[in-house]
Amino acid sequence: MLVVMDHPDEPRKETQEERAERSLKAIFGGADLTVESLQLANEFTDRQTGRLKGWLRRWTSGRR
């Protein structure tokens, strides 16, 4: 896995797989399944919404 960092002082962002593994470990450690599931789903939705907004922004800026 290749991780590109924007700036050496910034912490590395977790991958989707790492976030899922962290949530699974928390659930097996006694964390609330509903809370962990909602957090993962919200993170996924936020990423996809951001990608869609970026695509729409690029698409509309090219049509002028």
PQR file of N, CA, C, O and H, with PARSE charges and radii, in Angstrom:
ATOM      1  N   MET A   1       0.841  -1.170   0.000 -0.4000 1.5000
ATOM      2  CA  MET A   1       0.000   0.000   0.000 -0.0000 2.0000
ATOM      3  C   MET A   1       0.887   1.234   0.000  0.5500 1.7000
ATOM      4  O   MET A   1       1.825   1.338   0.791 -0.5500 1.4000
ATOM      5  N   LEU A   2       0.584   2.164  -0.890 -0.4000 1.5000
ATOM      6  CA  LEU A   2       1.330   3.411  -0.994 -0.0000 2.0000
ATOM      7  C   LEU A   2       0.505   4.517  -0.362  0.5500 1.7000
ATOM      8  O   LEU A   2      -0.657   4.714  -0.719 -0.5500 1.4000
ATOM      9  H   LEU A   2      -0.178   2.080  -1.533  0.4000 1.0000
ATOM     10  N   VAL A   3       1.102   5.239   0.576 -0.4000 1.5000
ATOM     11  CA  VAL A   3       0.423   6.354   1.221 -0.0000 2.0000
ATOM     12  C   VAL A   3       1.178   7.620   0.884  0.5500 1.7000
ATOM     13  O   VAL A   3       2.380   7.722   1.128 -0.5500 1.4000
ATOM     14  H   VAL A   3       2.045   5.079   0.866  0.4000 1.0000
ATOM     15  N   VAL A   4       0.464   8.595   0.316 -0.4000 1.5000
ATOM     16  CA  VAL A   4       1.069   9.869  -0.046 -0.0000 2.0000
ATOM     17  C   VAL A   4       0.696  10.885   1.017  0.5500 1.7000
ATOM     18  O   VAL A   4      -0.479  11.075   1.333 -0.5500 1.4000
ATOM     19  H   VAL A   4      -0.512   8.513   0.117  0.4000 1.0000
ATOM     20  N   MET A   5       1.717  11.536   1.563 -0.4000 1.5000
ATOM     21  CA  MET A   5       1.454  12.544   2.595 -0.0000 2.0000
ATOM     22  C   MET A   5       1.608  13.926   1.984  0.5500 1.7000
ATOM     23  O   MET A   5       2.546  14.182   1.229 -0.5500 1.4000
ATOM     24  H   MET A   5       2.671  11.382   1.306  0.4000 1.0000
ATOM     25  N   ASP A   6       0.678  14.815   2.318 -0.4000 1.5000
ATOM     26  CA  ASP A   6       0.733  16.173   1.809 -0.0000 2.0000
ATOM     27  C   ASP A   6       1.863  16.962   2.444  0.5500 1.7000
ATOM     28  O   ASP A   6       2.529  17.753   1.776 -0.5500 1.4000
ATOM     29  H   ASP A   6      -0.084  14.607   2.931  0.4000 1.0000
ATOM     30  N   HIS A   7       2.073  16.750   3.711 -0.4000 1.5000
ATOM     31  CA  HIS A   7       3.077  17.509   4.450 -0.0000 2.0000
ATOM     32  C   HIS A   7       3.672  16.585   5.502  0.5500 1.7000
ATOM     33  O   HIS A   7       2.928  15.848   6.148 -0.5500 1.4000
ATOM     34  H   HIS A   7       1.532  16.108   4.254  0.4000 1.0000
ATOM     35  N   PRO A   8       4.968  16.599   5.693 -0.5600 1.5000
ATOM     36  CA  PRO A   8       5.591  15.663   6.639  0.2800 2.0000
ATOM     37  C   PRO A   8       5.113  15.821   8.079  0.5500 1.7000
ATOM     38  O   PRO A   8       5.185  14.866   8.852 -0.5500 1.4000
ATOM     39  N   ASP A   9       4.627  17.004   8.459 -0.4000 1.5000
ATOM     40  CA  ASP A   9       4.187  17.223   9.839 -0.0000 2.0000
ATOM     41  C   ASP A   9       2.740  16.794  10.076  0.5500 1.7000
ATOM     42  O   ASP A   9       2.309  16.679  11.224 -0.5500 1.4000
ATOM     43  H   ASP A   9       4.568  17.780   7.831  0.4000 1.0000
ATOM     44  N   GLU A  10       1.986  16.555   8.999 -0.4000 1.5000
ATOM     45  CA  GLU A  10       0.597  16.153   9.136 -0.0000 2.0000
ATOM     46  C   GLU A  10       0.510  14.654   9.413  0.5500 1.7000
ATOM     47  O   GLU A  10       1.262  13.872   8.832 -0.5500 1.4000
ATOM     48  H   GLU A  10       2.336  16.648   8.067  0.4000 1.0000
ATOM     49  N   PRO A  11      -0.398  14.253  10.290 -0.5600 1.5000
ATOM     50  CA  PRO A  11      -0.560  12.816  10.527  0.2800 2.0000
ATOM     51  C   PRO A  11      -1.143  12.130   9.300  0.5500 1.7000
ATOM     52  O   PRO A  11      -1.913  12.730   8.550 -0.5500 1.4000
ATOM     53  N   ARG A  12      -0.773  10.879   9.104 -0.4000 1.5000
ATOM     54  CA  ARG A  12      -1.263  10.095   7.973 -0.0000 2.0000
ATOM     55  C   ARG A  12      -2.734   9.773   8.195  0.5500 1.7000
ATOM     56  O   ARG A  12      -3.130   9.400   9.299 -0.5500 1.4000
ATOM     57  H   ARG A  12      -0.147  10.392   9.714  0.4000 1.0000
ATOM     58  N   LYS A  13      -3.548   9.918   7.144 -0.4000 1.5000
ATOM     59  CA  LYS A  13      -4.966   9.607   7.245 -0.0000 2.0000
ATOM     60  C   LYS A  13      -5.165   8.105   7.142  0.5500 1.7000
ATOM     61  O   LYS A  13      -4.464   7.424   6.393 -0.5500 1.4000
ATOM     62  H   LYS A  13      -3.226  10.221   6.247  0.4000 1.0000
ATOM     63  N   GLU A  14      -6.130   7.594   7.901 -0.4000 1.5000
ATOM     64  CA  GLU A  14      -6.453   6.170   7.847 -0.0000 2.0000
ATOM     65  C   GLU A  14      -7.118   5.837   6.516  0.5500 1.7000
ATOM     66  O   GLU A  14      -7.864   6.641   5.958 -0.5500 1.4000
ATOM     67  H   GLU A  14      -6.700   8.147   8.509  0.4000 1.0000
ATOM     68  N   THR A  15      -6.836   4.653   6.027 -0.4000 1.5000
ATOM     69  CA  THR A  15      -7.534   4.170   4.843 -0.0000 2.0000
ATOM     70  C   THR A  15      -8.903   3.646   5.273  0.5500 1.7000
ATOM     71  O   THR A  15      -9.163   3.464   6.462 -0.5500 1.4000
ATOM     72  H   THR A  15      -6.230   4.000   6.480  0.4000 1.0000
ATOM     73  N   GLN A  16      -9.764   3.407   4.301 -0.4000 1.5000
ATOM     74  CA  GLN A  16     -11.088   2.874   4.601 -0.0000 2.0000
ATOM     75  C   GLN A  16     -10.967   1.519   5.306  0.5500 1.7000
ATOM     76  O   GLN A  16     -11.716   1.228   6.239 -0.5500 1.4000
ATOM     77  H   GLN A  16      -9.552   3.555   3.335  0.4000 1.0000
ATOM     78  N   GLU A  17     -10.034   0.711   4.858 -0.4000 1.5000
ATOM     79  CA  GLU A  17      -9.826  -0.605   5.474 -0.0000 2.0000
ATOM     80  C   GLU A  17      -9.359  -0.466   6.922  0.5500 1.7000
ATOM     81  O   GLU A  17      -9.821  -1.201   7.795 -0.5500 1.4000
ATOM     82  H   GLU A  17      -9.426   0.948   4.100  0.4000 1.0000
ATOM     83  N   GLU A  18      -8.454   0.465   7.180 -0.4000 1.5000
ATOM     84  CA  GLU A  18      -7.963   0.673   8.550 -0.0000 2.0000
ATOM     85  C   GLU A  18      -9.078   1.160   9.470  0.5500 1.7000
ATOM     86  O   GLU A  18      -9.147   0.751  10.629 -0.5500 1.4000
ATOM     87  H   GLU A  18      -8.079   1.062   6.471  0.4000 1.0000
ATOM     88  N   ARG A  19      -9.951   2.033   8.962 -0.4000 1.5000
ATOM     89  CA  ARG A  19     -11.080   2.502   9.772 -0.0000 2.0000
ATOM     90  C   ARG A  19     -12.019   1.346  10.093  0.5500 1.7000
ATOM     91  O   ARG A  19     -12.506   1.229  11.218 -0.5500 1.4000
ATOM     92  H   ARG A  19      -9.895   2.365   8.020  0.4000 1.0000
ATOM     93  N   ALA A  20     -12.272   0.489   9.098 -0.4000 1.5000
ATOM     94  CA  ALA A  20     -13.151  -0.659   9.319 -0.0000 2.0000
ATOM     95  C   ALA A  20     -12.545  -1.617  10.343  0.5500 1.7000
ATOM     96  O   ALA A  20     -13.246  -2.116  11.224 -0.5500 1.4000
ATOM     97  H   ALA A  20     -11.876   0.584   8.185  0.4000 1.0000
ATOM     98  N   GLU A  21     -11.244  -1.871  10.224 -0.4000 1.5000
ATOM     99  CA  GLU A  21     -10.579  -2.758  11.186 -0.0000 2.0000
ATOM    100  C   GLU A  21     -10.618  -2.168  12.595  0.5500 1.7000
ATOM    101  O   GLU A  21     -10.819  -2.893  13.569 -0.5500 1.4000
ATOM    102  H   GLU A  21     -10.675  -1.465   9.508  0.4000 1.0000
ATOM    103  N   ARG A  22     -10.425  -0.858  12.701 -0.4000 1.5000
ATOM    104  CA  ARG A  22     -10.485  -0.192  14.005 -0.0000 2.0000
ATOM    105  C   ARG A  22     -11.878  -0.360  14.618  0.5500 1.7000
ATOM    106  O   ARG A  22     -12.010  -0.625  15.812 -0.5500 1.4000
ATOM    107  H   ARG A  22     -10.262  -0.269  11.910  0.4000 1.0000
ATOM    108  N   SER A  23     -12.912  -0.204  13.788 -0.4000 1.5000
ATOM    109  CA  SER A  23     -14.283  -0.357  14.275 -0.0000 2.0000
ATOM    110  C   SER A  23     -14.569  -1.793  14.697  0.5500 1.7000
ATOM    111  O   SER A  23     -15.211  -2.025  15.721 -0.5500 1.4000
ATOM    112  H   SER A  23     -12.804   0.011  12.818  0.4000 1.0000
ATOM    113  N   LEU A  24     -14.092  -2.763  13.907 -0.4000 1.5000
ATOM    114  CA  LEU A  24     -14.296  -4.165  14.280 -0.0000 2.0000
ATOM    115  C   LEU A  24     -13.620  -4.500  15.604  0.5500 1.7000
ATOM    116  O   LEU A  24     -14.193  -5.190  16.447 -0.5500 1.4000
ATOM    117  H   LEU A  24     -13.571  -2.575  13.074  0.4000 1.0000
ATOM    118  N   LYS A  25     -12.401  -4.008  15.779 -0.4000 1.5000
ATOM    119  CA  LYS A  25     -11.705  -4.246  17.052 -0.0000 2.0000
ATOM    120  C   LYS A  25     -12.465  -3.625  18.210  0.5500 1.7000
ATOM    121  O   LYS A  25     -12.560  -4.213  19.287 -0.5500 1.4000
ATOM    122  H   LYS A  25     -11.935  -3.447  15.094  0.4000 1.0000
ATOM    123  N   ALA A  26     -13.007  -2.434  17.987 -0.4000 1.5000
ATOM    124  CA  ALA A  26     -13.774  -1.774  19.041 -0.0000 2.0000
ATOM    125  C   ALA A  26     -15.040  -2.564  19.368  0.5500 1.7000
ATOM    126  O   ALA A  26     -15.398  -2.717  20.536 -0.5500 1.4000
ATOM    127  H   ALA A  26     -12.931  -1.956  17.112  0.4000 1.0000
ATOM    128  N   ILE A  27     -15.717  -3.065  18.330 -0.4000 1.5000
ATOM    129  CA  ILE A  27     -16.937  -3.849  18.546 -0.0000 2.0000
ATOM    130  C   ILE A  27     -16.617  -5.128  19.307  0.5500 1.7000
ATOM    131  O   ILE A  27     -17.318  -5.476  20.256 -0.5500 1.4000
ATOM    132  H   ILE A  27     -15.427  -2.941  17.381  0.4000 1.0000
ATOM    133  N   PHE A  28     -15.564  -5.831  18.898 -0.4000 1.5000
ATOM    134  CA  PHE A  28     -15.183  -7.053  19.609 -0.0000 2.0000
ATOM    135  C   PHE A  28     -14.691  -6.749  21.013  0.5500 1.7000
ATOM    136  O   PHE A  28     -14.698  -7.625  21.878 -0.5500 1.4000
ATOM    137  H   PHE A  28     -14.994  -5.548  18.127  0.4000 1.0000
ATOM    138  N   GLY A  29     -14.268  -5.526  21.244 -0.4000 1.5000
ATOM    139  CA  GLY A  29     -13.833  -5.106  22.573 -0.0000 2.0000
ATOM    140  C   GLY A  29     -14.963  -4.598  23.452  0.5500 1.7000
ATOM    141  O   GLY A  29     -14.736  -4.191  24.591 -0.5500 1.4000
ATOM    142  H   GLY A  29     -14.262  -4.814  20.541  0.4000 1.0000
ATOM    143  N   GLY A  30     -16.198  -4.622  22.913 -0.4000 1.5000
ATOM    144  CA  GLY A  30     -17.345  -4.241  23.726 -0.0000 2.0000
ATOM    145  C   GLY A  30     -18.011  -2.939  23.323  0.5500 1.7000
ATOM    146  O   GLY A  30     -18.957  -2.512  23.986 -0.5500 1.4000
ATOM    147  H   GLY A  30     -16.382  -4.953  21.988  0.4000 1.0000
ATOM    148  N   ALA A  31     -17.556  -2.300  22.272 -0.4000 1.5000
ATOM    149  CA  ALA A  31     -18.175  -1.045  21.836 -0.0000 2.0000
ATOM    150  C   ALA A  31     -19.560  -1.320  21.254  0.5500 1.7000
ATOM    151  O   ALA A  31     -19.883  -2.450  20.887 -0.5500 1.4000
ATOM    152  H   ALA A  31     -16.787  -2.646  21.734  0.4000 1.0000
ATOM    153  N   ASP A  32     -20.355  -0.287  21.180 -0.4000 1.5000
ATOM    154  CA  ASP A  32     -21.717  -0.386  20.669 -0.0000 2.0000
ATOM    155  C   ASP A  32     -21.703  -0.603  19.153  0.5500 1.7000
ATOM    156  O   ASP A  32     -21.168   0.220  18.410 -0.5500 1.4000
ATOM    157  H   ASP A  32     -20.093   0.631  21.479  0.4000 1.0000
ATOM    158  N   LEU A  33     -22.287  -1.703  18.703 -0.4000 1.5000
ATOM    159  CA  LEU A  33     -22.323  -2.053  17.289 -0.0000 2.0000
ATOM    160  C   LEU A  33     -23.017  -0.970  16.469  0.5500 1.7000
ATOM    161  O   LEU A  33     -22.549  -0.610  15.389 -0.5500 1.4000
ATOM    162  H   LEU A  33     -22.722  -2.371  19.307  0.4000 1.0000
ATOM    163  N   THR A  34     -24.122  -0.455  16.978 -0.4000 1.5000
ATOM    164  CA  THR A  34     -24.883   0.560  16.246 -0.0000 2.0000
ATOM    165  C   THR A  34     -24.072   1.826  16.053  0.5500 1.7000
ATOM    166  O   THR A  34     -24.054   2.383  14.955 -0.5500 1.4000
ATOM    167  H   THR A  34     -24.502  -0.747  17.855  0.4000 1.0000
ATOM    168  N   VAL A  35     -23.408   2.288  17.085 -0.4000 1.5000
ATOM    169  CA  VAL A  35     -22.616   3.515  17.005 -0.0000 2.0000
ATOM    170  C   VAL A  35     -21.468   3.347  16.014  0.5500 1.7000
ATOM    171  O   VAL A  35     -21.234   4.219  15.177 -0.5500 1.4000
ATOM    172  H   VAL A  35     -23.422   1.836  17.977  0.4000 1.0000
ATOM    173  N   GLU A  36     -20.761   2.238  16.106 -0.4000 1.5000
ATOM    174  CA  GLU A  36     -19.630   1.992  15.207 -0.0000 2.0000
ATOM    175  C   GLU A  36     -20.096   1.870  13.761  0.5500 1.7000
ATOM    176  O   GLU A  36     -19.452   2.399  12.855 -0.5500 1.4000
ATOM    177  H   GLU A  36     -20.951   1.529  16.786  0.4000 1.0000
ATOM    178  N   SER A  37     -21.206   1.178  13.540 -0.4000 1.5000
ATOM    179  CA  SER A  37     -21.737   1.009  12.180 -0.0000 2.0000
ATOM    180  C   SER A  37     -22.160   2.346  11.589  0.5500 1.7000
ATOM    181  O   SER A  37     -21.866   2.636  10.430 -0.5500 1.4000
ATOM    182  H   SER A  37     -21.729   0.747  14.276  0.4000 1.0000
ATOM    183  N   LEU A  38     -22.847   3.160  12.381 -0.4000 1.5000
ATOM    184  CA  LEU A  38     -23.275   4.472  11.898 -0.0000 2.0000
ATOM    185  C   LEU A  38     -22.083   5.366  11.580  0.5500 1.7000
ATOM    186  O   LEU A  38     -22.100   6.108  10.598 -0.5500 1.4000
ATOM    187  H   LEU A  38     -23.086   2.925  13.323  0.4000 1.0000
ATOM    188  N   GLN A  39     -21.057   5.293  12.406 -0.4000 1.5000
ATOM    189  CA  GLN A  39     -19.862   6.105  12.165 -0.0000 2.0000
ATOM    190  C   GLN A  39     -19.201   5.716  10.840  0.5500 1.7000
ATOM    191  O   GLN A  39     -18.833   6.589  10.053 -0.5500 1.4000
ATOM    192  H   GLN A  39     -21.043   4.690  13.204  0.4000 1.0000
ATOM    193  N   LEU A  40     -19.051   4.420  10.591 -0.4000 1.5000
ATOM    194  CA  LEU A  40     -18.463   3.964   9.330 -0.0000 2.0000
ATOM    195  C   LEU A  40     -19.330   4.376   8.140  0.5500 1.7000
ATOM    196  O   LEU A  40     -18.817   4.834   7.120 -0.5500 1.4000
ATOM    197  H   LEU A  40     -19.350   3.711  11.230  0.4000 1.0000
ATOM    198  N   ALA A  41     -20.643   4.209   8.278 -0.4000 1.5000
ATOM    199  CA  ALA A  41     -21.548   4.564   7.185 -0.0000 2.0000
ATOM    200  C   ALA A  41     -21.496   6.067   6.899  0.5500 1.7000
ATOM    201  O   ALA A  41     -21.495   6.476   5.739 -0.5500 1.4000
ATOM    202  H   ALA A  41     -21.059   3.837   9.107  0.4000 1.0000
ATOM    203  N   ASN A  42     -21.453   6.879   7.940 -0.4000 1.5000
ATOM    204  CA  ASN A  42     -21.390   8.330   7.754 -0.0000 2.0000
ATOM    205  C   ASN A  42     -20.082   8.754   7.100  0.5500 1.7000
ATOM    206  O   ASN A  42     -20.077   9.625   6.229 -0.5500 1.4000
ATOM    207  H   ASN A  42     -21.453   6.546   8.883  0.4000 1.0000
ATOM    208  N   GLU A  43     -18.978   8.149   7.509 -0.4000 1.5000
ATOM    209  CA  GLU A  43     -17.684   8.470   6.894 -0.0000 2.0000
ATOM    210  C   GLU A  43     -17.703   8.116   5.411  0.5500 1.7000
ATOM    211  O   GLU A  43     -17.216   8.885   4.582 -0.5500 1.4000
ATOM    212  H   GLU A  43     -18.982   7.441   8.216  0.4000 1.0000
ATOM    213  N   PHE A  44     -18.264   6.957   5.076 -0.4000 1.5000
ATOM    214  CA  PHE A  44     -18.348   6.529   3.681 -0.0000 2.0000
ATOM    215  C   PHE A  44     -19.208   7.505   2.875  0.5500 1.7000
ATOM    216  O   PHE A  44     -18.826   7.925   1.783 -0.5500 1.4000
ATOM    217  H   PHE A  44     -18.660   6.333   5.750  0.4000 1.0000
ATOM    218  N   THR A  45     -20.368   7.859   3.425 -0.4000 1.5000
ATOM    219  CA  THR A  45     -21.278   8.780   2.741 -0.0000 2.0000
ATOM    220  C   THR A  45     -20.623  10.139   2.537  0.5500 1.7000
ATOM    221  O   THR A  45     -20.755  10.737   1.469 -0.5500 1.4000
ATOM    222  H   THR A  45     -20.678   7.517   4.312  0.4000 1.0000
ATOM    223  N   ASP A  46     -19.919  10.629   3.552 -0.4000 1.5000
ATOM    224  CA  ASP A  46     -19.232  11.920   3.433 -0.0000 2.0000
ATOM    225  C   ASP A  46     -18.180  11.889   2.329  0.5500 1.7000
ATOM    226  O   ASP A  46     -18.064  12.843   1.560 -0.5500 1.4000
ATOM    227  H   ASP A  46     -19.812  10.143   4.420  0.4000 1.0000
ATOM    228  N   ARG A  47     -17.413  10.803   2.242 -0.4000 1.5000
ATOM    229  CA  ARG A  47     -16.395  10.687   1.191 -0.0000 2.0000
ATOM    230  C   ARG A  47     -17.033  10.649  -0.190  0.5500 1.7000
ATOM    231  O   ARG A  47     -16.566  11.318  -1.112 -0.5500 1.4000
ATOM    232  H   ARG A  47     -17.507  10.028   2.866  0.4000 1.0000
ATOM    233  N   GLN A  48     -18.100   9.867  -0.336 -0.4000 1.5000
ATOM    234  CA  GLN A  48     -18.759   9.754  -1.636 -0.0000 2.0000
ATOM    235  C   GLN A  48     -19.416  11.076  -2.035  0.5500 1.7000
ATOM    236  O   GLN A  48     -19.375  11.458  -3.204 -0.5500 1.4000
ATOM    237  H   GLN A  48     -18.480   9.323   0.413  0.4000 1.0000
ATOM    238  N   THR A  49     -20.016  11.769  -1.082 -0.4000 1.5000
ATOM    239  CA  THR A  49     -20.622  13.070  -1.359 -0.0000 2.0000
ATOM    240  C   THR A  49     -19.556  14.064  -1.797  0.5500 1.7000
ATOM    241  O   THR A  49     -19.778  14.845  -2.722 -0.5500 1.4000
ATOM    242  H   THR A  49     -20.050  11.458  -0.132  0.4000 1.0000
ATOM    243  N   GLY A  50     -18.404  14.041  -1.141 -0.4000 1.5000
ATOM    244  CA  GLY A  50     -17.298  14.915  -1.516 -0.0000 2.0000
ATOM    245  C   GLY A  50     -16.804  14.625  -2.922  0.5500 1.7000
ATOM    246  O   GLY A  50     -16.503  15.544  -3.684 -0.5500 1.4000
ATOM    247  H   GLY A  50     -18.223  13.407  -0.389  0.4000 1.0000
ATOM    248  N   ARG A  51     -16.722  13.355  -3.263 -0.4000 1.5000
ATOM    249  CA  ARG A  51     -16.293  12.982  -4.614 -0.0000 2.0000
ATOM    250  C   ARG A  51     -17.299  13.470  -5.654  0.5500 1.7000
ATOM    251  O   ARG A  51     -16.910  13.983  -6.704 -0.5500 1.4000
ATOM    252  H   ARG A  51     -16.967  12.608  -2.644  0.4000 1.0000
ATOM    253  N   LEU A  52     -18.602  13.310  -5.363 -0.4000 1.5000
ATOM    254  CA  LEU A  52     -19.635  13.749  -6.286 -0.0000 2.0000
ATOM    255  C   LEU A  52     -19.609  15.270  -6.455  0.5500 1.7000
ATOM    256  O   LEU A  52     -19.735  15.772  -7.572 -0.5500 1.4000
ATOM    257  H   LEU A  52     -18.918  12.893  -4.511  0.4000 1.0000
ATOM    258  N   LYS A  53     -19.446  16.001  -5.355 -0.4000 1.5000
ATOM    259  CA  LYS A  53     -19.360  17.460  -5.431 -0.0000 2.0000
ATOM    260  C   LYS A  53     -18.165  17.889  -6.275  0.5500 1.7000
ATOM    261  O   LYS A  53     -18.272  18.808  -7.087 -0.5500 1.4000
ATOM    262  H   LYS A  53     -19.343  15.593  -4.448  0.4000 1.0000
ATOM    263  N   GLY A  54     -17.036  17.228  -6.085 -0.4000 1.5000
ATOM    264  CA  GLY A  54     -15.850  17.544  -6.877 -0.0000 2.0000
ATOM    265  C   GLY A  54     -16.071  17.276  -8.353  0.5500 1.7000
ATOM    266  O   GLY A  54     -15.663  18.073  -9.198 -0.5500 1.4000
ATOM    267  H   GLY A  54     -16.950  16.481  -5.426  0.4000 1.0000
ATOM    268  N   TRP A  55     -16.719  16.153  -8.674 -0.4000 1.5000
ATOM    269  CA  TRP A  55     -16.998  15.829 -10.059 -0.0000 2.0000
ATOM    270  C   TRP A  55     -17.937  16.865 -10.678  0.5500 1.7000
ATOM    271  O   TRP A  55     -17.715  17.331 -11.796 -0.5500 1.4000
ATOM    272  H   TRP A  55     -17.050  15.506  -7.987  0.4000 1.0000
ATOM    273  N   LEU A  56     -18.991  17.219  -9.933 -0.4000 1.5000
ATOM    274  CA  LEU A  56     -19.934  18.222 -10.443 -0.0000 2.0000
ATOM    275  C   LEU A  56     -19.256  19.573 -10.640  0.5500 1.7000
ATOM    276  O   LEU A  56     -19.533  20.276 -11.611 -0.5500 1.4000
ATOM    277  H   LEU A  56     -19.172  16.840  -9.026  0.4000 1.0000
ATOM    278  N   ARG A  57     -18.383  19.927  -9.733 -0.4000 1.5000
ATOM    279  CA  ARG A  57     -17.662  21.197  -9.836 -0.0000 2.0000
ATOM    280  C   ARG A  57     -16.777  21.207 -11.087  0.5500 1.7000
ATOM    281  O   ARG A  57     -16.731  22.194 -11.822 -0.5500 1.4000
ATOM    282  H   ARG A  57     -18.158  19.355  -8.944  0.4000 1.0000
ATOM    283  N   ARG A  58     -16.080  20.097 -11.312 -0.4000 1.5000
ATOM    284  CA  ARG A  58     -15.225  20.014 -12.511 -0.0000 2.0000
ATOM    285  C   ARG A  58     -16.072  19.984 -13.775  0.5500 1.7000
ATOM    286  O   ARG A  58     -15.706  20.617 -14.766 -0.5500 1.4000
ATOM    287  H   ARG A  58     -16.118  19.295 -10.715  0.4000 1.0000
ATOM    288  N   TRP A  59     -17.176  19.280 -13.772 -0.4000 1.5000
ATOM    289  CA  TRP A  59     -18.036  19.156 -14.922 -0.0000 2.0000
ATOM    290  C   TRP A  59     -18.669  20.497 -15.285  0.5500 1.7000
ATOM    291  O   TRP A  59     -18.717  20.865 -16.458 -0.5500 1.4000
ATOM    292  H   TRP A  59     -17.474  18.766 -12.967  0.4000 1.0000
ATOM    293  N   THR A  60     -19.155  21.230 -14.276 -0.4000 1.5000
ATOM    294  CA  THR A  60     -19.788  22.512 -14.558 -0.0000 2.0000
ATOM    295  C   THR A  60     -18.770  23.582 -14.929  0.5500 1.7000
ATOM    296  O   THR A  60     -19.094  24.485 -15.700 -0.5500 1.4000
ATOM    297  H   THR A  60     -19.116  20.932 -13.323  0.4000 1.0000
ATOM    298  N   SER A  61     -17.563  23.509 -14.410 -0.4000 1.5000
ATOM    299  CA  SER A  61     -16.565  24.521 -14.764 -0.0000 2.0000
ATOM    300  C   SER A  61     -16.059  24.319 -16.194  0.5500 1.7000
ATOM    301  O   SER A  61     -15.589  25.273 -16.814 -0.5500 1.4000
ATOM    302  H   SER A  61     -17.299  22.775 -13.784  0.4000 1.0000
ATOM    303  N   GLY A  62     -16.144  23.128 -16.716 -0.4000 1.5000
ATOM    304  CA  GLY A  62     -15.710  22.849 -18.074 -0.0000 2.0000
ATOM    305  C   GLY A  62     -16.741  23.225 -19.129  0.5500 1.7000
ATOM    306  O   GLY A  62     -16.431  23.240 -20.321 -0.5500 1.4000
ATOM    307  H   GLY A  62     -16.525  22.353 -16.212  0.4000 1.0000
ATOM    308  N   ARG A  63     -17.940  23.523 -18.711 -0.4000 1.5000
ATOM    309  CA  ARG A  63     -19.023  23.808 -19.643 -0.0000 2.0000
ATOM    310  C   ARG A  63     -19.196  25.305 -19.884  0.5500 1.7000
ATOM    311  O   ARG A  63     -20.100  25.704 -20.618 -0.5500 1.4000
ATOM    312  H   ARG A  63     -18.192  23.511 -17.743  0.4000 1.0000
ATOM    313  N   ARG A  64     -18.363  26.126 -19.293 -0.4000 1.5000
ATOM    314  CA  ARG A  64     -18.513  27.585 -19.457 -0.0000 2.0000
ATOM    315  C   ARG A  64     -17.809  28.084 -20.668  0.5500 1.7000
ATOM    316  O   ARG A  64     -17.837  29.283 -20.949 -0.5500 1.4000
ATOM    317  H   ARG A  64     -17.628  25.802 -18.697  0.4000 1.0000
TER
END
